[in-house]
């Protein structure tokens, strides 16, 4: 019974998700919202604004500096968490 | 606990590879401006050289070269460099992480100031990622029981 219930819920969720897929923009559509908002500006201006020839680095470290800062903070937190949980003083 | 390797092939290959891995880690870091790469990748490669060193020798060798105190200092230092650059921009009258304002103290125009400060924060990321990777590896390997250097030397001398 539980298994049947699980299959039913999974099927309903699948149908709901597939229904949502219809509204997504077409693959590689140049007019989709993600492509017309800020990314053309980054691609056009990144080199002259930051001097970095690799646009990925320019976006990652400059335009999205907060993101990278907190990625580093997440890694730092992970390290401190492992240190606090696992490390014991040797008796 | 990893024992010291007796196999001469593994010893020779690892001893040959470790300096090249470390140089390659630094190369990936400084080449992040022109090609794929940067602090995260370079830090992981650099940390992998220490892990290889732990496989080649035992753990006490890694801790002798890269001590626990230094490790803790390093993984705070990287985040500190990153946040420090952000605060410096704030003090010079810009927004947080607005690197262009650093041209007031760097001998460069705002564009090149951004270029250099991206390099600086990548160095910070590299230091943090490297130290954290080594720290997590050592902690998971020993279950956290590796503090005192004296115990490490005793355990090492027993295994020989």
gemmi code that builds the backbone of each chain (N, CA, C; Angstrom):
import gemmi

chains = {
    "A": [
        ("UNK", (0.839, -1.201, 0.000), (0.000, 0.000, 0.000), (0.872, 1.248, 0.000)),
        ("UNK", (1.872, 1.241, 0.885), (2.774, 2.387, 0.932), (3.494, 2.574, -0.393)),
        ("UNK", (3.921, 1.448, -0.995), (4.639, 1.498, -2.257), (3.749, 2.083, -3.355)),
        ("UNK", (2.494, 1.636, -3.355), (1.536, 2.117, -4.348), (1.334, 3.617, -4.204)),
        ("UNK", (1.246, 4.045, -2.928), (1.068, 5.465, -2.637), (2.270, 6.262, -3.153)),
        ("UNK", (3.449, 5.707, -2.921), (4.660, 6.385, -3.382), (4.691, 6.534, -4.887)),
        ("UNK", (4.328, 5.447, -5.577), (4.317, 5.501, -7.041), (3.316, 6.543, -7.526)),
        ("UNK", (2.156, 6.593, -6.863), (1.119, 7.560, -7.244), (1.625, 8.990, -7.084)),
        ("UNK", (2.232, 9.248, -5.913), (2.738, 10.619, -5.664), (3.821, 10.981, -6.671)),
        ("UNK", (4.718, 10.012, -6.961), (5.787, 10.287, -7.912), (5.227, 10.575, -9.294)),
        ("UNK", (4.184, 9.825, -9.698), (3.582, 10.051, -11.015), (2.944, 11.436, -11.094)),
        ("UNK", (2.215, 11.804, -10.039), (1.574, 13.127, -10.037), (2.630, 14.230, -10.113)),
        ("UNK", (3.711, 14.056, -9.337), (4.770, 15.062, -9.362), (5.412, 15.138, -10.738)),
        ("UNK", (5.597, 13.970, -11.362), (6.186, 13.942, -12.704), (5.319, 14.690, -13.696)),
        ("UNK", (3.993, 14.431, -13.636), (3.084, 15.103, -14.566), (3.112, 16.611, -14.333)),
        ("UNK", (3.113, 17.016, -13.059), (3.133, 18.448, -12.753), (4.412, 19.098, -13.281)),
        ("UNK", (5.550, 18.417, -13.092), (6.818, 18.992, -13.556), (6.869, 19.054, -15.076)),
        ("UNK", (6.403, 17.978, -15.723), (6.413, 17.980, -17.185), (5.502, 19.063, -17.735)),
        ("UNK", (4.380, 19.317, -17.017), (3.491, 20.397, -17.424), (4.220, 21.742, -17.363)),
        ("UNK", (5.063, 21.892, -16.323), (5.812, 23.134, -16.193), (6.874, 23.297, -17.268)),
        ("UNK", (7.411, 22.193, -17.766), (8.481, 22.265, -18.765), (8.006, 22.974, -20.035)),
        ("UNK", (6.708, 22.826, -20.352), (6.183, 23.445, -21.573), (6.421, 24.954, -21.604)),
        ("UNK", (6.374, 25.583, -20.437), (6.485, 27.039, -20.407), (7.922, 27.525, -20.425)),
        ("UNK", (8.905, 26.613, -20.283), (10.293, 27.051, -20.329), (10.633, 27.546, -21.731)),
        ("UNK", (11.582, 28.514, -21.832), (11.975, 28.956, -23.173), (12.654, 27.833, -23.943)),
        ("UNK", (12.607, 27.949, -25.262), (13.208, 26.916, -26.105), (14.716, 26.872, -25.891)),
        ("UNK", (15.283, 25.706, -26.103), (16.723, 25.511, -25.910), (17.509, 26.408, -26.866)),
        ("UNK", (18.472, 27.183, -26.327), (19.340, 28.061, -27.110), (18.571, 29.158, -27.838)),
        ("UNK", (17.433, 29.543, -27.278), (16.667, 30.634, -27.869), (17.335, 31.963, -27.522)),
        ("UNK", (17.768, 32.757, -28.513), (18.462, 34.007, -28.180), (17.566, 35.040, -27.522)),
        ("UNK", (16.261, 34.873, -27.608), (15.355, 35.867, -27.030), (14.811, 35.464, -25.666)),
        ("UNK", (15.354, 34.381, -25.087), (14.844, 33.985, -23.770), (15.263, 35.008, -22.721)),
        ("UNK", (14.498, 35.130, -21.624), (14.766, 36.199, -20.646), (16.190, 36.193, -20.121)),
        ("UNK", (16.767, 35.004, -19.903), (18.119, 34.968, -19.346), (19.145, 35.541, -20.312)),
        ("UNK", (18.854, 35.489, -21.613), (19.842, 35.952, -22.589), (19.712, 37.422, -22.929)),
        ("UNK", (18.582, 38.036, -22.586), (18.425, 39.446, -22.964), (18.571, 40.382, -21.779)),
        ("UNK", (18.771, 39.835, -20.562), (18.810, 40.726, -19.397), (20.205, 41.329, -19.200)),
        ("UNK", (21.094, 40.675, -18.480), (22.406, 41.261, -18.224), (23.539, 40.573, -18.972)),
        ("UNK", (23.319, 39.356, -19.442), (24.472, 38.646, -20.007), (25.033, 39.288, -21.274)),
        ("UNK", (24.222, 39.887, -22.186), (24.860, 40.558, -23.327), (25.781, 41.690, -22.897)),
        ("UNK", (25.377, 42.409, -21.853), (26.212, 43.514, -21.380), (27.516, 42.994, -20.810)),
        ("UNK", (27.445, 41.897, -20.031), (28.676, 41.321, -19.495), (29.608, 40.906, -20.623)),
        ("UNK", (29.045, 40.253, -21.640), (29.896, 39.748, -22.718), (30.505, 40.909, -23.492)),
        ("UNK", (29.707, 41.979, -23.702), (30.237, 43.104, -24.480), (31.252, 43.931, -23.708)),
        ("UNK", (31.020, 44.122, -22.409), (31.801, 45.121, -21.678), (32.834, 44.538, -20.722)),
        ("UNK", (32.819, 43.213, -20.510), (33.676, 42.653, -19.458), (35.136, 42.964, -19.695)),
        ("UNK", (35.608, 42.817, -20.933), (37.040, 42.986, -21.182), (37.450, 44.443, -20.986)),
        ("UNK", (36.640, 45.384, -21.483), (37.050, 46.781, -21.341), (36.843, 47.301, -19.919)),
        ("UNK", (35.948, 46.672, -19.156), (35.725, 47.172, -17.801), (36.666, 46.566, -16.769)),
        ("UNK", (37.090, 45.333, -16.994), (37.934, 44.696, -15.987), (39.326, 44.358, -16.501)),
        ("UNK", (39.536, 44.343, -17.813), (40.838, 44.002, -18.348), (41.136, 42.518, -18.343)),
        ("UNK", (40.171, 41.698, -17.883), (40.387, 40.255, -17.833), (39.831, 39.640, -19.110)),
        ("UNK", (40.674, 38.873, -19.807), (40.225, 38.343, -21.088), (39.286, 37.155, -20.929)),
        ("UNK", (39.282, 36.539, -19.752), (38.384, 35.413, -19.512), (37.100, 35.941, -18.865)),
        ("UNK", (36.009, 35.932, -19.646), (34.771, 36.553, -19.164), (34.229, 35.825, -17.938)),
        ("UNK", (34.464, 34.506, -17.891), (33.976, 33.746, -16.732), (34.608, 34.263, -15.447)),
        ("UNK", (35.932, 34.494, -15.479), (36.600, 35.025, -14.291), (36.090, 36.418, -13.967)),
        ("UNK", (35.872, 37.239, -15.000), (35.383, 38.596, -14.760), (34.026, 38.575, -14.073)),
        ("UNK", (33.125, 37.712, -14.573), (31.795, 37.649, -13.963), (31.893, 37.076, -12.553)),
        ("UNK", (32.696, 36.020, -12.403), (32.767, 35.308, -11.125), (33.376, 36.182, -10.036)),
        ("UNK", (34.463, 36.857, -10.350), (35.210, 37.546, -9.299), (34.844, 39.017, -9.199)),
        ("UNK", (34.276, 39.602, -10.253), (34.005, 41.032, -10.205), (32.506, 41.330, -10.143)),
        ("UNK", (31.777, 40.992, -11.223), (30.350, 41.311, -11.229), (29.604, 40.516, -10.167)),
        ("UNK", (30.030, 39.263, -9.951), (29.372, 38.426, -8.951), (30.307, 38.174, -7.777)),
        ("UNK", (30.950, 39.254, -7.313), (31.918, 39.113, -6.237), (31.325, 38.581, -4.948)),
        ("UNK", (30.105, 39.014, -4.649), (29.456, 38.529, -3.430), (29.291, 37.018, -3.455)),
        ("UNK", (28.906, 36.505, -4.620), (28.701, 35.070, -4.769), (29.979, 34.318, -4.440)),
        ("UNK", (31.086, 34.776, -5.024), (32.363, 34.092, -4.803), (32.821, 34.253, -3.365)),
        ("UNK", (32.591, 35.442, -2.799), (32.961, 35.663, -1.398), (32.261, 34.657, -0.497)),
        ("UNK", (30.958, 34.475, -0.729), (30.247, 33.576, 0.178), (30.459, 32.111, -0.171)),
        ("UNK", (30.859, 31.819, -1.427), (31.308, 30.449, -1.710), (32.531, 30.131, -0.870)),
        ("UNK", (33.459, 31.092, -0.830), (34.644, 30.889, 0.003), (34.253, 30.752, 1.466)),
        ("UNK", (33.281, 31.570, 1.883), (32.836, 31.494, 3.277), (32.198, 30.138, 3.571)),
        ("UNK", (31.482, 29.575, 2.566), (30.869, 28.257, 2.764), (31.941, 27.199, 2.959)),
        ("UNK", (33.009, 27.270, 2.127), (34.091, 26.295, 2.270), (34.764, 26.463, 3.624)),
        ("UNK", (34.970, 27.708, 4.015), (35.556, 27.997, 5.332), (34.693, 27.397, 6.442)),
        ("UNK", (33.358, 27.600, 6.326), (32.449, 27.060, 7.334), (32.502, 25.541, 7.371)),
        ("UNK", (32.591, 24.921, 6.180), (32.668, 23.464, 6.131), (33.917, 22.972, 6.847)),
        ("UNK", (35.041, 23.647, 6.582), (36.285, 23.254, 7.237), (36.200, 23.410, 8.744)),
        ("UNK", (35.636, 24.538, 9.203), (35.531, 24.766, 10.643), (34.583, 23.750, 11.274)),
        ("UNK", (33.506, 23.388, 10.530), (32.550, 22.420, 11.065), (33.203, 21.049, 11.234)),
        ("UNK", (33.976, 20.615, 10.210), (34.671, 19.330, 10.329), (35.653, 19.377, 11.487)),
        ("UNK", (36.336, 20.505, 11.595), (37.319, 20.672, 12.674), (36.650, 20.572, 14.040)),
        ("UNK", (35.475, 21.208, 14.178), (34.802, 21.212, 15.472), (34.177, 19.869, 15.792)),
        ("UNK", (33.643, 19.175, 14.763), (32.932, 17.921, 15.020), (33.891, 16.768, 15.261)),
        ("UNK", (34.952, 16.700, 14.464), (35.783, 15.500, 14.491), (36.954, 15.591, 15.453)),
        ("UNK", (37.511, 16.792, 15.606), (38.795, 16.866, 16.298), (38.617, 16.723, 17.809)),
        ("UNK", (39.373, 15.810, 18.374), (39.353, 15.614, 19.823), (40.779, 15.753, 20.327)),
        ("UNK", (40.934, 16.293, 21.526), (42.279, 16.333, 22.104), (42.734, 14.923, 22.459)),
        ("UNK", (43.990, 14.624, 22.163), (44.518, 13.296, 22.500), (44.753, 13.237, 24.005)),
        ("UNK", (44.210, 12.258, 24.683), (44.352, 12.201, 26.149), (45.801, 11.912, 26.552)),
    ],
    "B": [
        ("UNK", (45.278, 4.826, 9.598), (46.471, 5.657, 9.431), (47.315, 5.151, 8.265)),
        ("UNK", (47.780, 6.074, 7.456), (48.575, 5.689, 6.304), (50.007, 5.376, 6.743)),
        ("UNK", (50.513, 4.245, 6.294), (51.906, 3.885, 6.600), (52.812, 4.418, 5.492)),
        ("UNK", (54.075, 4.456, 5.799), (55.036, 4.895, 4.791), (55.146, 3.845, 3.697)),
        ("UNK", (55.198, 4.328, 2.448), (55.245, 3.397, 1.323), (56.624, 2.773, 1.196)),
        ("UNK", (56.665, 1.457, 0.977), (57.942, 0.775, 0.790), (58.286, 0.662, -0.688)),
        ("UNK", (57.254, 0.745, -1.558), (57.452, 0.470, -2.978), (58.273, 1.572, -3.635)),
        ("UNK", (59.353, 1.181, -4.304), (60.257, 2.204, -4.856), (59.638, 2.905, -6.051)),
        ("UNK", (58.744, 2.204, -6.784), (58.102, 2.838, -7.945), (57.199, 3.961, -7.471)),
        ("UNK", (56.356, 3.672, -6.479), (55.456, 4.703, -5.958), (56.259, 5.850, -5.369)),
        ("UNK", (57.312, 5.522, -4.637), (58.148, 6.572, -4.041), (58.724, 7.498, -5.094)),
        ("UNK", (59.307, 6.890, -6.150), (59.972, 7.709, -7.157), (58.975, 8.566, -7.911)),
        ("UNK", (57.866, 7.942, -8.344), (56.875, 8.686, -9.127), (56.297, 9.829, -8.306)),
        ("UNK", (55.953, 9.550, -7.053), (55.338, 10.595, -6.229), (56.330, 11.710, -5.958)),
        ("UNK", (57.563, 11.329, -5.652), (58.562, 12.358, -5.362), (58.786, 13.248, -6.585)),
        ("UNK", (58.679, 12.647, -7.766), (58.820, 13.393, -9.004), (57.618, 14.303, -9.240)),
        ("UNK", (56.432, 13.813, -8.875), (55.217, 14.520, -9.252), (54.875, 15.694, -8.338)),
        ("UNK", (55.224, 15.589, -7.056), (54.730, 16.580, -6.097), (55.125, 18.015, -6.465)),
        ("UNK", (56.397, 18.298, -6.768), (56.718, 19.687, -7.143), (56.005, 20.153, -8.403)),
        ("UNK", (55.827, 19.247, -9.372), (55.125, 19.642, -10.591), (53.657, 19.946, -10.309)),
        ("UNK", (53.052, 19.164, -9.415), (51.657, 19.442, -9.060), (51.524, 20.798, -8.397)),
        ("UNK", (52.504, 21.123, -7.538), (52.396, 22.409, -6.848), (52.593, 23.567, -7.819)),
        ("UNK", (53.541, 23.420, -8.736), (53.739, 24.471, -9.736), (52.498, 24.588, -10.611)),
        ("UNK", (51.911, 23.425, -10.961), (50.707, 23.464, -11.799), (49.538, 24.115, -11.069)),
        ("UNK", (49.453, 23.884, -9.756), (48.413, 24.546, -8.977), (48.563, 26.057, -9.039)),
        ("UNK", (49.801, 26.531, -8.929), (50.030, 27.979, -9.012), (49.777, 28.496, -10.424)),
        ("UNK", (50.118, 27.653, -11.425), (49.873, 28.052, -12.814), (48.386, 28.233, -13.080)),
        ("UNK", (47.594, 27.270, -12.591), (46.139, 27.368, -12.778), (45.612, 28.627, -12.105)),
        ("UNK", (46.186, 28.963, -10.943), (45.764, 30.183, -10.249), (46.057, 31.426, -11.083)),
        ("UNK", (47.318, 31.592, -11.503), (47.671, 32.849, -12.170), (47.141, 32.888, -13.600)),
        ("UNK", (46.826, 31.724, -14.159), (46.314, 31.706, -15.510), (44.795, 31.810, -15.560)),
        ("UNK", (44.163, 31.994, -14.394), (42.709, 32.139, -14.365), (42.225, 33.373, -15.102)),
        ("UNK", (43.138, 34.343, -15.346), (42.714, 35.552, -16.050), (42.516, 35.303, -17.539)),
        ("UNK", (43.206, 34.312, -18.087), (43.129, 34.138, -19.527), (42.530, 32.828, -19.974)),
        ("UNK", (42.351, 31.907, -19.070), (41.855, 30.592, -19.454), (41.082, 30.026, -18.274)),
        ("UNK", (40.397, 28.894, -18.464), (39.719, 28.298, -17.309), (40.691, 28.057, -16.171)),
        ("UNK", (40.249, 28.338, -14.979), (41.130, 28.185, -13.822), (40.760, 29.199, -12.774)),
        ("UNK", (41.549, 29.291, -11.739), (41.271, 30.239, -10.683), (41.560, 29.623, -9.332)),
        ("UNK", (41.095, 30.309, -8.310), (41.452, 29.916, -6.959), (40.947, 28.552, -6.544)),
        ("UNK", (39.694, 28.246, -6.882), (39.121, 26.976, -6.420), (39.863, 25.794, -7.027)),
        ("UNK", (40.052, 25.836, -8.340), (40.716, 24.712, -9.002), (42.169, 24.613, -8.574)),
        ("UNK", (42.864, 25.761, -8.578), (44.265, 25.757, -8.198), (44.464, 25.282, -6.769)),
        ("UNK", (43.556, 25.697, -5.882), (43.661, 25.266, -4.490), (43.487, 23.768, -4.353)),
        ("UNK", (42.548, 23.207, -5.123), (42.331, 21.759, -5.050), (43.565, 21.016, -5.558)),
        ("UNK", (44.177, 21.503, -6.649), (45.364, 20.823, -7.170), (46.499, 20.910, -6.162)),
        ("UNK", (46.646, 22.090, -5.556), (47.714, 22.264, -4.576), (47.497, 21.348, -3.373)),
        ("UNK", (46.235, 21.243, -2.933), (45.939, 20.372, -1.793), (46.179, 18.911, -2.156)),
        ("UNK", (45.921, 18.547, -3.427), (46.138, 17.169, -3.856), (47.605, 16.793, -3.727)),
        ("UNK", (48.509, 17.785, -3.894), (49.926, 17.459, -3.742), (50.241, 17.090, -2.299)),
        ("UNK", (49.572, 17.747, -1.350), (49.807, 17.389, 0.059), (49.211, 16.021, 0.374)),
        ("UNK", (48.075, 15.711, -0.274), (47.464, 14.404, -0.041), (48.355, 13.309, -0.608)),
        ("UNK", (48.944, 13.585, -1.778), (49.895, 12.621, -2.353), (51.097, 12.448, -1.433)),
        ("UNK", (51.495, 13.569, -0.813), (52.623, 13.494, 0.124), (52.266, 12.622, 1.327)),
        ("UNK", (51.004, 12.704, 1.765), (50.573, 11.857, 2.875), (50.533, 10.397, 2.470)),
        ("UNK", (50.276, 10.118, 1.184), (50.264, 8.739, 0.725), (51.694, 8.224, 0.609)),
        ("UNK", (52.582, 9.097, 0.141), (53.974, 8.683, -0.071), (54.687, 8.469, 1.259)),
        ("UNK", (54.750, 9.540, 2.066), (55.312, 9.391, 3.410), (54.124, 9.125, 4.320)),
        ("UNK", (54.287, 9.192, 5.632), (53.076, 9.110, 6.437), (52.639, 10.521, 6.819)),
        ("UNK", (51.591, 10.579, 7.633), (50.943, 11.857, 7.879), (51.863, 12.834, 8.611)),
        ("UNK", (52.780, 12.309, 9.415), (53.622, 13.205, 10.205), (54.528, 14.043, 9.302)),
        ("UNK", (54.854, 13.498, 8.111), (55.675, 14.263, 7.174), (54.911, 15.481, 6.668)),
        ("UNK", (53.614, 15.264, 6.323), (52.788, 16.395, 5.888), (52.681, 17.419, 7.003)),
        ("UNK", (52.491, 16.934, 8.237), (52.303, 17.873, 9.341), (53.609, 18.585, 9.692)),
        ("UNK", (54.735, 17.939, 9.371), (56.007, 18.607, 9.622), (56.192, 19.759, 8.640)),
        ("UNK", (55.783, 19.532, 7.366), (55.955, 20.576, 6.354), (54.858, 21.627, 6.396)),
        ("UNK", (53.678, 21.229, 6.824), (52.524, 22.132, 6.781), (51.776, 21.934, 8.087)),
        ("UNK", (52.253, 22.632, 9.133), (51.817, 22.297, 10.477), (50.378, 22.716, 10.707)),
        ("UNK", (49.812, 22.160, 11.768), (48.389, 22.369, 12.050), (48.103, 23.838, 12.350)),
        ("UNK", (49.025, 24.471, 13.071), (48.830, 25.897, 13.393), (48.810, 26.732, 12.118)),
        ("UNK", (49.767, 26.449, 11.220), (49.851, 27.175, 9.950), (48.575, 26.966, 9.147)),
        ("UNK", (48.063, 25.735, 9.180), (46.856, 25.397, 8.442), (45.681, 26.245, 8.904)),
        ("UNK", (45.498, 26.316, 10.226), (44.373, 27.099, 10.758), (44.536, 28.566, 10.406)),
        ("UNK", (45.794, 29.072, 10.494), (46.035, 30.468, 10.113), (45.683, 30.672, 8.649)),
        ("UNK", (46.105, 29.721, 7.792), (45.875, 29.863, 6.356), (44.406, 29.900, 6.021)),
        ("UNK", (43.600, 28.991, 6.617), (42.248, 29.015, 6.098), (41.428, 30.169, 6.602)),
        ("UNK", (41.911, 30.848, 7.651), (41.283, 32.131, 7.960), (41.845, 33.242, 7.086)),
        ("UNK", (43.141, 33.128, 6.780), (43.815, 34.193, 6.035), (43.199, 34.418, 4.659)),
        ("UNK", (42.819, 33.326, 3.973), (42.252, 33.474, 2.641), (40.976, 34.280, 2.647)),
        ("UNK", (40.050, 33.909, 3.562), (38.799, 34.664, 3.658), (39.091, 36.095, 4.079)),
        ("UNK", (40.099, 36.260, 4.955), (40.447, 37.594, 5.420), (40.939, 38.470, 4.273)),
        ("UNK", (41.756, 37.881, 3.362), (42.231, 38.649, 2.213), (41.064, 39.119, 1.367)),
        ("UNK", (40.149, 38.178, 1.090), (38.983, 38.500, 0.257), (38.153, 39.620, 0.887)),
        ("UNK", (37.770, 39.437, 2.157), (36.950, 40.442, 2.820), (37.732, 41.731, 3.004)),
        ("UNK", (39.051, 41.604, 3.219), (39.872, 42.792, 3.382), (39.889, 43.659, 2.142)),
        ("UNK", (39.978, 43.013, 0.958), (39.918, 43.778, -0.288), (38.572, 44.493, -0.390)),
        ("UNK", (37.502, 43.781, -0.010), (36.171, 44.396, -0.045), (36.085, 45.602, 0.873)),
        ("UNK", (36.648, 45.447, 2.078), (36.598, 46.554, 3.032), (37.448, 47.728, 2.583)),
        ("UNK", (38.578, 47.420, 1.935), (39.441, 48.484, 1.437), (38.684, 49.340, 0.432)),
        ("UNK", (37.905, 48.667, -0.443), (37.092, 49.427, -1.402), (36.092, 50.297, -0.668)),
        ("UNK", (35.530, 49.738, 0.412), (34.550, 50.490, 1.188), (35.193, 51.728, 1.820)),
        ("UNK", (36.416, 51.552, 2.355), (37.104, 52.670, 3.009), (37.498, 53.745, 2.009)),
        ("UNK", (37.751, 53.341, 0.749), (38.156, 54.322, -0.255), (36.955, 54.986, -0.918)),
        ("UNK", (35.765, 54.734, -0.406), (34.608, 55.483, -0.866), (33.765, 54.796, -1.911)),
        ("UNK", (34.005, 53.503, -2.171), (33.164, 52.804, -3.136), (32.197, 51.879, -2.431)),
        ("UNK", (31.613, 50.974, -3.191), (30.788, 49.931, -2.589), (31.676, 48.782, -2.156)),
        ("UNK", (31.085, 47.857, -1.379), (31.814, 46.664, -0.975), (32.174, 45.869, -2.223)),
        ("UNK", (33.449, 45.482, -2.341), (33.973, 44.722, -3.481), (33.930, 45.505, -4.792)),
        ("UNK", (33.905, 46.848, -4.720), (33.956, 47.661, -5.925), (35.419, 47.990, -6.217)),
        ("UNK", (36.103, 47.063, -6.936), (37.564, 47.116, -7.015), (38.089, 48.361, -7.715)),
        ("UNK", (37.272, 48.994, -8.534), (37.745, 50.147, -9.291), (38.280, 51.259, -8.403)),
        ("UNK", (37.740, 51.359, -7.196), (38.175, 52.409, -6.269), (39.603, 52.207, -5.782)),
        ("UNK", (40.113, 50.976, -5.936), (41.477, 50.710, -5.468), (42.514, 51.424, -6.309)),
        ("UNK", (42.111, 52.033, -7.421), (43.081, 52.761, -8.249), (43.655, 53.953, -7.493)),
        ("UNK", (42.991, 54.366, -6.386), (43.527, 55.483, -5.609), (44.815, 55.104, -4.891)),
        ("UNK", (44.963, 53.812, -4.509), (46.182, 53.416, -3.810), (47.094, 52.552, -4.672)),
        ("UNK", (46.553, 51.972, -5.740), (47.411, 51.196, -6.637), (47.915, 52.091, -7.751)),
        ("UNK", (49.127, 51.843, -8.242), (49.608, 52.642, -9.373), (48.997, 52.156, -10.685)),
        ("UNK", (47.694, 52.292, -10.825), (47.023, 51.792, -12.025), (45.706, 52.527, -12.199)),
        ("UNK", (45.180, 52.494, -13.422), (43.869, 53.082, -13.649), (42.792, 52.111, -13.156)),
        ("UNK", (41.521, 52.554, -13.052), (40.496, 51.691, -12.463), (40.373, 50.323, -13.132)),
        ("UNK", (40.547, 50.256, -14.464), (40.406, 48.967, -15.137), (41.487, 47.999, -14.672)),
        ("UNK", (42.749, 48.495, -14.648), (43.823, 47.608, -14.213), (43.737, 47.335, -12.720)),
        ("UNK", (43.163, 48.269, -11.944), (42.962, 48.009, -10.517), (42.022, 46.824, -10.329)),
        ("UNK", (40.979, 46.759, -11.168), (40.088, 45.594, -11.111), (40.847, 44.318, -11.464)),
        ("UNK", (41.683, 44.427, -12.495), (42.465, 43.272, -12.942), (43.319, 42.734, -11.797)),
        ("UNK", (44.045, 43.651, -11.119), (44.951, 43.197, -10.061), (44.182, 42.693, -8.851)),
        ("UNK", (43.077, 43.359, -8.507), (42.391, 42.907, -7.294), (41.690, 41.575, -7.517)),
        ("UNK", (41.295, 41.280, -8.785), (40.785, 39.935, -9.055), (41.879, 38.911, -8.778)),
        ("UNK", (43.124, 39.256, -9.179), (44.226, 38.332, -8.892), (44.406, 38.150, -7.390)),
        ("UNK", (44.298, 39.242, -6.634), (44.499, 39.155, -5.181), (43.437, 38.287, -4.531)),
        ("UNK", (42.165, 38.484, -4.931), (41.132, 37.669, -4.277), (41.239, 36.214, -4.707)),
        ("UNK", (41.730, 35.961, -5.931), (41.931, 34.558, -6.326), (43.002, 33.909, -5.460)),
        ("UNK", (44.026, 34.696, -5.102), (45.053, 34.154, -4.199), (44.421, 33.813, -2.848)),
        ("UNK", (43.538, 34.701, -2.370), (42.852, 34.415, -1.112), (42.045, 33.141, -1.180)),
        ("UNK", (41.299, 32.974, -2.297), (40.487, 31.766, -2.459), (41.389, 30.541, -2.476)),
        ("UNK", (42.507, 30.643, -3.201), (43.421, 29.506, -3.312), (43.923, 29.089, -1.932)),
        ("UNK", (44.331, 30.078, -1.114), (44.866, 29.755, 0.208), (43.809, 29.057, 1.047)),
        ("UNK", (42.570, 29.602, 1.041), (41.515, 28.985, 1.841), (41.212, 27.575, 1.375)),
        ("UNK", (41.010, 27.400, 0.067), (40.618, 26.081, -0.447), (41.706, 25.055, -0.157)),
        ("UNK", (42.972, 25.461, -0.365), (44.065, 24.516, -0.122), (44.091, 24.088, 1.345)),
        ("UNK", (44.021, 25.064, 2.251), (44.125, 24.730, 3.672), (42.938, 23.890, 4.130)),
        ("UNK", (41.730, 24.227, 3.627), (40.540, 23.483, 4.049), (40.604, 22.052, 3.548)),
        ("UNK", (41.046, 21.874, 2.287), (41.111, 20.515, 1.737), (42.078, 19.659, 2.542)),
        ("UNK", (43.251, 20.219, 2.842), (44.230, 19.450, 3.618), (43.674, 19.148, 5.005)),
        ("UNK", (43.031, 20.148, 5.610), (42.507, 19.979, 6.961), (41.431, 18.903, 7.011)),
        ("UNK", (40.493, 18.943, 6.032), (39.414, 17.953, 6.018), (39.985, 16.568, 5.766)),
        ("UNK", (40.968, 16.481, 4.857), (41.590, 15.182, 4.573), (42.227, 14.600, 5.826)),
        ("UNK", (42.990, 15.440, 6.528), (43.679, 14.938, 7.725), (42.675, 14.533, 8.799)),
        ("UNK", (41.627, 15.351, 8.960), (40.630, 15.044, 9.986), (39.874, 13.763, 9.680)),
        ("UNK", (39.482, 13.587, 8.415), (38.726, 12.384, 8.065), (39.609, 11.147, 8.133)),
        ("UNK", (40.896, 11.333, 7.811), (41.810, 10.184, 7.795), (42.019, 9.638, 9.201)),
        ("UNK", (42.169, 10.551, 10.166), (42.530, 10.095, 11.499), (41.359, 10.128, 12.465)),
        ("UNK", (40.198, 10.543, 12.010), (39.085, 10.702, 12.934), (39.314, 11.812, 13.932)),
        ("UNK", (40.203, 12.741, 13.603), (40.401, 13.915, 14.433), (41.420, 13.728, 15.546)),
        ("UNK", (41.975, 12.515, 15.670), (42.905, 12.296, 16.779), (44.338, 12.407, 16.278)),
        ("UNK", (44.758, 13.660, 16.031), (46.115, 13.813, 15.500), (46.784, 15.056, 16.050)),
        ("UNK", (46.343, 15.505, 17.236), (46.797, 16.820, 17.680), (48.291, 16.882, 17.970)),
        ("UNK", (48.703, 16.300, 19.081), (50.057, 16.537, 19.579), (51.125, 16.004, 18.630)),
        ("UNK", (52.143, 16.843, 18.360), (53.190, 16.417, 17.436), (54.010, 15.279, 18.041)),
        ("UNK", (54.127, 15.257, 19.400), (54.933, 14.222, 20.061), (54.329, 12.839, 19.806)),
        ("UNK", (52.982, 12.740, 19.925), (52.313, 11.451, 19.674), (52.531, 10.996, 18.241)),
        ("UNK", (52.493, 11.980, 17.317), (52.686, 11.635, 15.910), (54.054, 10.996, 15.676)),
        ("UNK", (55.077, 11.623, 16.297), (56.416, 11.086, 16.097), (56.548, 9.703, 16.707)),
        ("UNK", (55.920, 9.503, 17.876), (55.949, 8.182, 18.500), (55.302, 7.145, 17.598)),
        ("UNK", (54.108, 7.493, 17.075), (53.393, 6.546, 16.218), (54.214, 6.249, 14.966)),
        ("UNK", (54.872, 7.295, 14.423), (55.689, 7.087, 13.241), (56.868, 6.167, 13.512)),
        ("UNK", (57.505, 6.364, 14.662), (58.682, 5.554, 14.940), (58.284, 4.119, 15.258)),
        ("UNK", (57.054, 3.917, 15.794), (56.608, 2.554, 16.055), (56.383, 1.786, 14.764)),
        ("UNK", (55.851, 2.485, 13.730), (55.490, 1.785, 12.502), (56.721, 1.435, 11.682)),
        ("UNK", (57.864, 2.080, 11.976), (59.033, 1.828, 11.118), (59.738, 0.531, 11.477)),
    ],
}
model = gemmi.Model(1)
for chain_id, residues in chains.items():
    chain = gemmi.Chain(chain_id)
    for i, (resn, *xyz) in enumerate(residues, 1):
        res = gemmi.Residue()
        res.name, res.seqid = resn, gemmi.SeqId(i, " ")
        for name, pos in zip(("N", "CA", "C"), xyz):
            atom = gemmi.Atom()
            atom.name, atom.element = name, gemmi.Element(name[0])
            atom.pos, atom.b_iso = gemmi.Position(*pos), 0.0
            res.add_atom(atom)
        chain.add_residue(res)
    model.add_chain(chain)
structure = gemmi.Structure()
structure.add_model(model)
structure.setup_entities()
